[in-house]
Amino acid sequence: MAVCGSNLTADCHFYFEDKKRGQNMKKIIPVLIFLCFWATVSFAQTPQAPQTKLKAGDMAPDFTLTDTEGKTVKLSDFRGKKNVVLAFYVLAFTGG
């Protein structure tokens, strides 16, 4: 940091810039600490995938979903009649 000396304009300019930079750093450091803390907490609480006892070739458990027309449809409604293919698109149409 420069001290105001014989060339007042140049020296004082550097002094005040350094002072402003120090004040800005005092504002930025708590924000960075908060962001690091928030990121750590967010990732630490990621839920684990549920464990299943199903194996390849096992019959799928019955479940109920809503179709694109708003009707409730159960997997058992199609059992023995049609093949069922489910496609899950993570975060599709959710804005996330």
N, C-alpha and C positions, 0 to 999 in steps of 0.2 A: 504494500500500500504506500502510495506516495504522500508526502507531507507537503502542504502548501508552502511554496518557497518563493524565490525571486520571480519565476514565471508563473504568476498566480493562475492564469487561465488554464494552462496545460496541467499543472500539478494538481490544482483543485478539482479539475475535471476527472482525473484518474482517482482521486480520493473519493469523490462522490459516487463514481461508478462502482468502485470496490465496496463501498458501504451499501449501495443498492443491491449488489450481487449477494452480499452477505445476508441482507434482509430477505431476499428472495429464497435463498437456500434454507433459511430458518422456516419458511413457509412450505417449501417443497419436501423437506426431510420427513415431517410427520405424515404427509400424504403418501410418500413412498413406503414408509413403515406400515401404514394402514393397508395399503394395497398388497404388500407382501403377506401380512397377517391374514387378510381376507382370502387371498389365493390359497394359502396353506390350509385354512379351515374348510374352504369349499372343496378342495380336492381330497382332503382327509375324510370327508363325509360321503364320498361316492359309494352308493349302495352296491353290495355284491349281487351278482346274478343268482337267482334262486336255484337251488340244487334240485335236480329231478332224478327219478329212478327209471325214467323211460329209456329204452334202448332202441336202436335202429330196428324197425320191423314191428315194434309194439303198436297196439291200437291206441290212437290218440284219445285222451280223456274228453268227455263231452264238455262243450262250452257254448256260451251264447254271445252273439255279437249283433250289432245293428248294421243293416245293409245301407246302401246309398240312398234308398227311398225311405229310410227311417223305420223299416219293419225289423222286428226281432227275429233272428234266425239262429237255430241250434244246429250244431254239427250232427247230432243224431237224426235230424230231419233228412239228411243226405246219405246216411249210412246204408250201404247196399244198393243205392240208386245211382249215384254219380261219384266221380272222383272229385276231391276237393283240394284246391291249391290255395294256400295262404301266403300272401306277400306282405311283409311288414316294412314300411318305409320310415326309418327313424327320423323324427322331427319334420316329416312331410306335412305341409299345410298347417304348421303350428306357429310359424313366425320365429322359431328358435334356432 
